[in-house]
Amino acid sequence: MSECICNSCKNLKQQINEDTGESDFVCKFGYPSEQCNECEGGECVITACCNYIEDNEDEVLKTVYCKGCGKEMKQVYEDGSDGEVYCVNCYLESKEKE
């Protein structure tokens, strides 16, 4: 048995279900094959994926600043969208005001 290639891919992101609060890991490109859809992570048959990017934890993180309080933070993931960045406290305060 080999380790699933998805486990070391940078495209694998944690996603939280807003209704249940449970989290799961998903790839933004979907499963590389039909076999992956039912995989439990122990019997990976995929040896290559055209969307695979090695998750290198040593890379330099981008510095961003909270729009609310100016707190400096390190951006771990980029989702390709533009917009304001908030720290957790400022984000929660903005949601309470809605």
C-alpha positions as CSV (number, residue, x, y, z in Angstrom):
1,M,0.0,0.0,0.0
2,S,1.3,3.4,-0.9
3,E,0.3,6.7,0.6
4,C,-2.4,8.7,-1.3
5,I,-0.7,11.3,-3.5
6,C,-3.4,13.8,-2.4
7,N,-2.0,13.8,1.2
8,S,1.1,15.7,0.1
9,C,-0.5,18.0,-2.5
10,K,-0.8,21.7,-2.0
11,N,-4.2,21.8,-3.7
12,L,-5.7,19.7,-0.8
13,K,-7.5,22.2,1.5
14,Q,-9.5,21.9,4.6
15,Q,-13.2,22.8,4.1
16,I,-15.7,23.3,7.0
17,N,-19.3,22.5,6.5
18,E,-21.1,25.6,7.8
19,D,-24.3,23.6,8.6
20,T,-22.7,20.8,10.7
21,G,-19.3,22.4,11.6
22,E,-17.5,19.3,10.5
23,S,-14.4,19.6,8.4
24,D,-13.1,17.5,5.5
25,F,-10.2,17.8,3.1
26,V,-11.0,18.5,-0.6
27,C,-9.1,19.2,-3.7
28,K,-10.1,22.3,-5.7
29,F,-9.8,20.2,-8.9
30,G,-11.8,17.3,-7.6
31,Y,-10.7,13.7,-7.5
32,P,-8.0,12.6,-10.0
33,S,-9.8,9.4,-10.8
34,E,-13.0,7.5,-10.1
35,Q,-11.1,5.2,-7.7
36,C,-10.3,8.1,-5.5
37,N,-13.9,8.9,-4.9
38,E,-14.2,5.8,-2.6
39,C,-10.6,5.7,-1.3
40,E,-10.0,5.5,2.4
41,G,-6.4,6.6,2.0
42,G,-4.8,3.2,2.3
43,E,-4.9,1.7,-1.2
44,C,-4.0,4.5,-3.6
45,V,-3.7,3.4,-7.2
46,I,-2.9,6.9,-8.6
47,T,0.8,7.5,-9.1
48,A,0.4,10.8,-10.9
49,C,-2.0,13.7,-11.1
50,C,-1.8,16.5,-13.6
51,N,-2.8,19.0,-10.8
52,Y,-0.3,17.8,-8.2
53,I,1.8,20.5,-6.6
54,E,4.1,19.3,-3.8
55,D,3.2,21.0,-0.5
56,N,6.5,22.5,0.6
57,E,6.2,23.8,4.1
58,D,9.5,25.7,3.9
59,E,8.1,28.3,1.4
60,V,8.1,32.0,2.3
61,L,4.7,33.1,3.5
62,K,3.1,36.3,2.3
63,T,2.6,39.0,4.9
64,V,-0.9,40.5,5.0
65,Y,-2.6,43.1,7.3
66,C,-6.0,43.0,8.9
67,K,-8.3,45.7,7.4
68,G,-10.0,46.2,10.8
69,C,-7.1,46.5,13.3
70,G,-3.9,46.4,11.1
71,K,-2.6,43.2,12.8
72,E,0.2,41.6,10.8
73,M,-0.6,38.0,9.7
74,K,1.0,35.4,7.5
75,Q,-1.1,34.2,4.6
76,V,-0.9,30.4,4.4
77,Y,-3.2,29.8,1.4
78,E,-4.1,31.8,-1.6
79,D,-7.5,31.2,-3.2
80,G,-7.1,33.5,-6.1
81,S,-9.7,36.0,-5.1
82,D,-9.2,39.6,-4.2
83,G,-10.7,41.2,-1.2
84,E,-10.1,42.5,2.3
85,V,-8.3,40.4,4.9
86,Y,-9.5,40.3,8.5
87,C,-8.1,38.7,11.6
88,V,-10.5,36.3,13.4
89,N,-11.6,38.9,16.0
90,C,-12.4,41.6,13.4
91,Y,-14.1,39.1,11.2
92,L,-16.4,37.9,14.0
93,E,-17.1,41.5,15.0
94,S,-18.2,42.3,11.5
95,K,-20.5,39.3,11.4
96,E,-22.2,40.4,14.7
97,K,-23.0,43.8,13.2
98,E,-24.8,42.2,10.2
